[in-house]
Amino acid sequence: MNRINPTPYTVSVYPIQQEPGLWFATYMIAEYRNGAERIVANVAMRHDTHRSEARARQSARRAGERAAARLRQP
């Protein structure tokens, strides 16, 4: 049986359209502990622009997951 190790960190992504055809990625990392949510990171990646919402979303997901992985390390 394969068990998933639960983690208190979740990543949410929010692509933002800066102007028509120009998107940048943002992500937020939240920690859930003892029934409460605490935002530990809210990052706007304005330097990393994309021509589509999907690419901005993908970029934010990758960056957010990497940051959350660093938080999960003991």
C-alpha positions in Angstrom: 0.0 0.0 0.0 1.4 3.4 -1.0 0.8 6.1 1.6 1.0 9.7 0.8 2.9 11.8 3.4 0.6 14.7 4.1 2.2 18.2 4.1 0.9 21.3 5.8 1.9 23.4 2.7 -0.2 24.1 -0.3 0.5 26.1 -3.4 -2.0 28.3 -5.2 -1.3 30.0 -8.5 -2.8 33.2 -9.9 -1.8 34.3 -13.4 -2.4 38.1 -13.9 -2.8 39.7 -17.3 -0.6 42.8 -17.3 -1.9 43.9 -20.7 -3.4 42.1 -23.6 -1.2 39.2 -24.5 1.2 39.7 -21.6 0.8 37.6 -18.5 2.9 37.2 -15.3 2.8 34.5 -12.7 2.0 34.8 -9.0 1.9 32.1 -6.4 1.0 31.8 -2.8 2.1 29.2 -0.3 -0.1 28.6 2.7 0.6 26.4 5.8 -2.3 24.6 7.5 -1.7 23.7 11.1 -4.0 23.1 14.0 -7.0 24.1 11.9 -5.6 27.5 10.9 -4.2 28.8 7.7 -1.1 31.0 7.6 0.2 32.6 4.4 4.0 32.0 4.3 4.8 33.4 0.9 2.9 35.5 -1.7 5.2 36.0 -4.7 4.6 38.1 -7.9 6.9 37.0 -10.6 6.6 40.2 -12.7 10.0 39.7 -14.3 8.8 36.4 -15.8 6.2 37.4 -18.4 4.4 35.0 -20.8 2.2 35.3 -23.8 -0.6 33.1 -22.4 -2.4 32.5 -19.1 -1.6 28.8 -19.3 2.2 29.4 -19.5 2.1 31.9 -16.7 0.1 29.4 -14.6 2.6 26.6 -15.4 5.6 28.8 -14.5 4.0 29.8 -11.2 3.2 26.2 -10.3 6.8 25.1 -10.9 8.3 28.0 -8.9 5.7 27.6 -6.1 6.2 23.8 -5.8 10.0 24.3 -5.7 9.7 26.9 -2.9 7.2 24.7 -1.0 9.6 21.7 -1.3 12.3 23.8 0.4 9.9 24.5 3.3 9.1 20.8 3.7 12.7 19.8 4.2 13.7 19.1 7.8 
